Structure formats: C-alpha cells, structure tokens
Amino acid sequence: FWTCVVIFFVTYVFAIFGLAMVVEQLQKVQKTLTDPVQIEEINELFELCAGLDKLMYTMIQVLTLDSYNGIIRQMMQYLPWCWMYFYAYIAVAVFVLMNLVTAIIVENAVTTSQNDHAYQVLQKESKRQKELKELCDLFEFMDADGSGTLSWHEFKESFDDPEMSCKWFLLDFQPEECKELFNLLDDGDGEIETQEFFEGLGRMKGTAQSKDVFRLQKTVHKFVSV
C-alpha cells in the first residue's frame, strides 16, 4: 500500500515539473512548426502529456517500460534533452521502490525473528515450569512422612513402586541406578533435601553426557571436601 502511495507522490511531483518543462516547451515548438506531418506528430505527443492526468499516466507507462522507445524517441525529435527528465523520474521512482521493498522485507524478517525468539522463550519457560511441576509432584509422592526430605528408604521404595518406576524411566533413570543416584543427590547427611533434589535432577535431565558431567562434578566436590 505505502509503496503505491509513494510512487504516486513521486509521479505527481515529476508530472508537475513536466508540465512546466516538457509540455510548455512542446507548445513553444508547436508554434514554430509548418510541416503538417510534424504538426500531427506533436499533436500526438500532446495526447500523451497535455494535462496532469495524461502526463502521469504516460510516466507510469514509461516507468514500466511500456512503449518507452516509441514515446521518448518521438519526443526527442523536438526536445532532445527530454530523455534526461524521464531518466531522472525512472531513477528516483525505481530507487524509492527498491528501498521500500527492501525495507518491507527487512522489517518482516526482523518481526518474524523477534516473534520466533519470543515464542522460543515462551516455549522454554513453559517447558521449565512443566518440568518443575513434575519434579515437585515426584518429590511429594516420594516423601511418605511429609518431612520435606527423602531418606534412603523412601528413595529406594520409589524405584520399587511400578507407577514411580515408570516416572523414573521417563526421566531416563533405571532401577539399577538407584543407589548411585541417591549418593549423587545427597550432600552427605544421608537425606535428600528439596533443593538438592531439584538442583541435582534438573542438571542431570537430558542426555547421558549431562549425567556424566554431574557425576564428575559431585566426585570432585566430595574429593575437595575431604
């Protein structure tokens, strides 16, 4: 829409100058002609440019290169410099058009990128909230006595329970990893607190590499503590 508006405005401005420059000069040339053939030719030119609306239509025709040679070459017989006027109009119109189209494409690309980024942020936040809720539900289910901590007995029972075992499986933990997982989550006091549970499982969820890294970090931490 705005491209059409700007092109119309550029055409309108150049048409006004064209009436004062081209059409006025053609009228002066017409008064000096005596050859009927030339008079007929220049009258045909007036049919194309005598009037703001006619000149604007002709300029759009020139801009789209429709009959460009026929119009300009015929007019150059009487105004040799007129090609510069039309050349300037085409150059400005095309420059404006290209810049507008480029700006629209860039704007759309930036908007799409921003929307994609915002969508990804929302997706990550939604995923994080979902994972946090799953861990909360898991911890509450395992904490049989409601003490806010998990003993080894409570932790081991969660792997023996079929329903809880399925949840551990979805988190990519196998029953044989029960003891090792408890030791990794425990800070040494024999019980797993809420923060230890969330932080440890949150860092170990995902690829096997995440588990290995966390296992190495805990080993180094215990070694340094000793």
N, C-alpha and C positions, 0 to 999 in steps of 0.2 A: 504493500500500500504506500509506504513512505517513499519507496523508490519511484513509483509513478508520480507522486506529488512533486518530488524534487526535479524529475525530468521535465514535468510540465512547467515548473517555475523557470528552469534554465531555458527551455524553449520559448517561453513567454518573453523573457528578458531579451534574448537574442532576436526575437521577432520584432520587438520594438526598435532595437537598433537597426535591424534590417530594413524596416520601413523608412527610417531616416537616411540610411546609407544607400542600400541597393535600389529600392523602389524609386526613391527620389532621383537617383542618377539615371535610372532607366527612363524616367519621364523626361528628363533633360535630353537624353539621347534620342528619344522618340520624336521630339520636336525638330531634330536636325535631319531626320530621315526623309528621303524622297522615293526610294525604291519600294514599290508595292510589296515585293517579296519580303524585304526586311521589316516593313511595317507589319505585315502579317505575322512574322516570327516574333516580333517584340510584343504584339498583342497576345500571342500565345503565352509568352512569359508572364504578362500581366495577369493572365488567367490563373497562373500558379502562385503569384506573390502579391497581387494588388489587394491588400486587405489583411488585417491581423490574423483572421481565422485561416485564410488561404495560405498565408506565408507559414503559419505554424504547422499546418498540415503538410506543406511541401518540405519543411525542415524535418519533420518526423520521417517523411519518405526518404529524405537524404540520409538521415541517421541510420535507417535500416538498410541503406544502400540499394533501395528500390529505384531503378531508373536514374541512378546517380550520374552516370556519364551523360545521358541524354539531357538532363536538366542543366548541369553545370557547364558542359561544353557549349551548349547553345547560348547560355547567358554570358559566357566568357567572350563571345564574339563582339559583345557590346560593352562589357565591363571585365577586362582581363584580370583585374585584381579580385573579383568576387569569390574566387576559389579560396582565398585566404579567410574570408568571412565564414564560409561553410566549413572550412577545415578547423577553424577555431571553435565553432559550435560543436562539431563532432568530437574534437579532442576533449573539450570540457565535459560534454554530456557522457562520453564513454568513461572518462576519469571519475566523474561523480558516480556513475552507475557501478563501475568496478569496485570503488571504495565502499559504496553502500552494500553491495552484495557480499564483499569480503567482511565488512563489519557485522552483517547479519549472521554470516556463517560462523565467525569467531564468537559472537555473542551466544549463539545457540550451543556452540561447542562448550563454552565456559559454563553456561547454565546447566547443560547436561552433566558436565563433570562435577559441578557443585551438588547437583541433585543426587548423582551417583555416590559422591562422598558422604553426603548427609544420610543417604539410605544405608550405606555400609556401616556408618557409625550407629545408626538405629538398630541395624541387624546385630552388630556386635554387642551393643548394650542389652538388647533383648535376649541374646544367647547367654550373656553373662548372668543376667537376672534368672533365667531359666536354670542354668547350672547351679547357681547359688541356692535356689529353692530346692533343687534335687538333693544337694548336699545337706541342707537343713533337715529335709524330710528323712534322709538316710540317718543322720546323726540322732534325731529324736526317736526314730524307730529302734536304733541300736541301744540307746540309753534307757535300759529297762527300769532302773531305780530312780531315774529323773534327777541324778546328781549333777548333771552338766559335764560329766567326764565319762570316758569309756575305759573300763578295766579290761584286762586281757580276756577274762571270761566272757564279758559282753561282746567283745570284738570277735572272738572265736565263734560264738553262737550265731553271729550274723552270717558267717560262711556256711554254717550247718543248716540254717533255715533255707528252704527251697526258694521262697519269694525273695529273700535278701540276697541269696546266691545269684539269682538272675540279675539283680541290680548291680552287684559287683561285676558280673560278667559284662554287662553293658558299659561299665566303666573300664573294661579291659583288665580286670584283676581276676586271677584264678585262685581256687581254694588252696592250692599248694603255696601260694604267695602270702598266706595269711600271717604267719609269724614274722616274715621279713617285713611285710607292710606295717605291722604293728610297731616293730622296732624302729622303722624309718619315721613313723609319725610321732612316736613317743620321744620326749626330750630327756628321758632317763628316770622319771619318777614313777614309772610303772603304770601310768594312766595317760590317756589322750584327752587333752582339753579341747574346747570348741575351736579356739584359734589355731591350734596345732592341726586339728582335723581339716579345717577349711583350707588353710595355707598349704599343707602338705598335699592333699588330694588335688587342689587347684593347680599346683605346679607339676604334678605327675600325670594329670589327664592329658590324653592325646597320644602322640607317638611313643614308641618304645624308647626312643632317644631321650625324651623328657624324663622318663623313669630313671634311666641310667645316669643322667646328669644330676637328678635329685639325690639318687643313691650315693653318688660320688661326693656331693656337697655335704650330706649328712655324715659320711665316713670321715671326711676331712675335718668337719666341725667337732666330731667326737674325739678324733685324734688330737686336735689342738687343745680341747678341753682337758684331756688327760695330761 
